[in-house]
Amino acid sequence: MQALPRSFYDRDTVLVAHDLLGKFLVHRHEGVERIGKIVEVEAYLGPHDLAAHTSKGITSRTRVMFGPPGYAYIYLIYGMHHCMNVVTEADGTGAAVLLRALEPVANLSNNTNGPGRLCKAMGIDRGHYGHDLCSDDFFITENPDEKDIRIVERPRIGVDYAGEWAAKPLRFYIEGNRHVSKK
């Protein structure tokens, strides 16, 4: 399995979000290869998107989101749950895709629906902040058995504070997949 090329991430965030669905997230750590199929994501479009962390500008937390595409933006919510985003678009854009749910493929529990559970099952924490997803130990790759999928579009979850941005259909998931976090 090879990591997707950086050019995959250096595109419009919504297109990347759609194209991530069905791909495999792989984390090789301490001799164990954990693999999950990405089944749910949310797009965050940059500083103009009031639900995006980058809407507050460049901070120590969001620095990696303003960097080049293809890096992991990991953050902690509620002081206990890690969440993983994939940085997209050109350097300086501040856009990313949140991974919300996985379908277990190898060495994962079935409890992978929701960004915090996904990170816990995959062994992802803030130590992975800024990790290059074009590496050989933590990356996203093609699914060799990928089939045509139908994508459902819904508003993002938990961003009510973002005004009109809360209702935008920027959450995407594979129709009928039982590992989606919330229908």
N, C-alpha and C positions, 0 to 999 in steps of 0.2 A: 504494500500500500504506500502510495506517495501522497504527500501533502498537495493540496490545490495550489496553483501558482499565485503569486501576489496579484497578477492581473485579474484574477477572479474577484478579488475584493475591491479593486480599483475601478468600481463602476457605481452607478446609481444605487443607493441604499435599498430601495424597494425591490429592484431587480435582484440584488444579492440576497435579500431576505427570501424571496420566492425560490431562488436557485439553491439556497441552503437546505430547503425541505427535501428530505430523502437522502441527504448526504450523511456520511459517518463522522462522528466526533471520536477521535482516538487519543487515549492518554496512556503512554507506556511509562510505568513507574515501578521500581523495585521488582523487575522481572514479571510484572503482570500487565497485560494489554487489555485495557477497558475500552469497549466500543459500544456506542449508542447511535441509533439512527435519529437524526434531527426531525422532529415531527411538529414543532410549534416554535414560532419566533415572533419578535416585535421589532419594527423599524423605528429608529430615532434619527431624525433628519438633520440635526445640527442646531446651532445656536438660535435660529428662528423658531424652532420647535420647542414650545414651552414645557413639554414633558421630558425633554432631553436634559441630561446633567450638564451638557455644554451650554445651555441657555444662560448660565451664570458666568460664562467665559472660561478662560483657561485658569485652572486651579491645580494644586498638587494632585487632587483626585482625578481631574479630567485631562491632565496633560497628555496621556497616551492617546486619547480620542482625537486630539488635534494633530497627531503625528501621522505617519504613513499608514496605508491600509494593510490589513493582514496581521494585526497584532491583537492580543487579548486585553480587554478592559475588564478587570475584575474589581468588584466593590462589595462592601458589606452592608446589609440592610438589617434594621432592628438590632444591631449589635451582635448578630449571630448567624446570619445566612449569607453565604457568598452567592453572587450572581455573575454570569459571564456574558460579555458582549464581544462581538467581532467588529473591529474598526474597519470602516468602509470609506470609499471615495478618496480623493486626493489629499495629500498632506495639507493640514490647515483647515479642513472642512468641519471636523467635529461631529461626524456621524458614525453610527454603529448599529448593529443588530443584536438584540438580546436573545439568547437561547433560552426558551421557556420549557421545553419538554423533549425527552428522548424516549425512543423505544429501545429497550435493552437488546443488545446483540451478543455481547460476550463479557463475562465477568462483572455483571451489574445486577443489582437488586431490581425488583420491579417498581421500586419507589423512585421514579425519575420524572414525575409530572410536577412541574413547578421549578422555577430557576434555582431556588435554594436546594431542593432535593436533587436536582440534576448535578449541581456542583458537588454536593456531598457524596453522591454515588460515584462520580467520576474522580474524586480525590483532587478537586480544584479548589484552591484557596487564594488569598491575596499574594502569596508567594509567586503566583503565575501572572500577576499584573505585568503587562508589557511584554509577555512572552510572544515570540515570533511564531505565528501559526504556520509558517513555511518550514518549520523544524522537523526533526524525525522522531520526536518523543511526545509531542502534544500538537495535534493538527486536525484538520478536516480533510476528508478525502472522498472520492467518488464511491458510490455504493455499487458494487459489481452486479447486484441483482435489481438495480433500480428499475421501477416500472413507472408508467404514466400515473400521475397523481392528480387529484382535483384539490385545488387550494380554496379554502374558505377564508374570507376577509371579515374581520370584526374590529371593533374598537379595542385599544390596548387596555390592560387591566391595571388598576391601582394608580391611575394618573388623573384623578378627578380635579386636582389642584391646577391643572394645565388649561383651564378654560375651554375654548373651542377645540384645542388640540386633543382633549380627552376623547372626543367623539369621532375623531378621524379613524378610518378603517386601516390601521397600520399593524394589526396583529394577524398573523397568517398561520394556518395549520392545515394538516393533511386531513381531508374529509374522511370521517369514519374511523380514524385511528383512536384506539382506546387509551392511549397514553397521553393524549392532549390534557392539559391541566384544568381547563374549564371550557365548557361548550358555549 
